[in-house]
Amino acid sequence: MHILVTGGAGYIGSHVVKVLLEESEHNVTVLDNLVTGFQDTVDRLISIAQTHNKTLNFIEEDLSNFDKIKTLMEKNSFDAIMHFAASIVVPESVENPLKYYLNNTVNTTNLIKYATQNGVKRFIFSSTAAVYGEPDSSIVGLESGLKESDPTNPINPYGMSKLMSERILQDVALVTTEFKYVTLRYFNVAGSDPDNLIGQSTANATLLVKVAAQTATGKRDEMYIFGEDYPTPDGTGIRDYIHVVDLAQAHIEALEYLEDNESDVFNVGYSRGFSVKKVLDTMKKISGVDFRVESKERRAGDPALLIADNRKILNDTKWKPKYDDLEVICQTTLAWEKTLKGVEL
């Protein structure tokens, strides 16, 4: 099978490519504009491919260049697409919604169009828990989590841009013979490759665990808690943190799922959450650094609680998480951060 991975030089996409190279016989082509992805990541993935006697094809291109994407799809016989390329910063989406609707929804729509026109039969879509919006603010039954069947009501343009893409996939699959998809709704992705070969390299990061690792290694003088007045036990937001390698494996299982099943939607998380303060305490423990943390007001578009009900993906696919441990998530993030050069932020 020939798989096109869009955004494959980025954080999540690169981990999926690494698993594909190491654990499958599929041919892989990575497409990335290298705006938030990295050439160094591509080079490392090419080296991993060579270690496994494979060839990794890399194309530097932006999905907004519709004519070039059309030509790419026509000239290659892709059997499947794993689509990661997107803008993902929630506060930025509130400030610049058009960027998110254009980059996430419009570009995805065009990619789906050319996929169906050129015989692509499988599409794995990178979605988000942000499609659910703000769950019930009364903190009851933290362990139950959000189900795939729960109402979707995004409270920020990022979540809405992803939900719109989900609906487009759904509608297109209904009228396109043999075209099937799996939508994976990620919860909070964290951690890094345990082999320490790839990781999240973005300097100006926004993901909590990454920012904590940057602060622990002295690249930031301090970091912030955005809101300590949420209706949670310690007043800070609670999230379901999933290790990026477990998330990567979910994509492989999703592709296999489509061999014998129809299109579907799955949450990908651990069905348990940790508060911001708990995550920071864990990073301080792992790093041995009591780094400085300041409090600020809540950010626009941030819900108090997001936890997955993951029973569907556990029951219906072969996905079995291996890194469901907050300390492991912090350890692997910190180990990767120590390999990165960088200036103070």
Order of alpha helices (4+ residues) and beta strands (2+ residues): beta-alpha-beta-alpha-beta-alpha-beta-alpha-alpha-alpha-beta-alpha-beta-beta-alpha-beta-beta-beta-alpha-beta-beta-alpha-beta-beta-alpha-alpha
